[in-house]
Amino acid sequence: PLIATMPRGRGETVLLLPGYGAGEASTAVLQAFVRALGYRAFHWGLGRNTGNVEKLVPRVLARIDQVAPDGEAVHLIGWSLGGY
């Protein structure tokens, strides 16, 4: 019943960021759920989250440009270090 009350998307772009030590596979269920709600969901595409924020931030920004090349807004969903 809770799922029925969740806000629906209208094709907005969402980028999923895994927690420290995790990779894209850890966000697979969340990605499917977000897509089922009507969003365009993408994993971060950077492999395992090594925790090196200084190196990862520019790569995440480049990934945002990949999934939203026209400059539209991108919603970020992350947990643990992915939510940092």
Secondary structure by P-SEA (a helix, b strand, c coil): ccccccccccbbbbbbbbccccccccaaaaaaaaaaaccccccccccccccaaaaaaaaaaaaaaaacccccbbbbbbcccccc
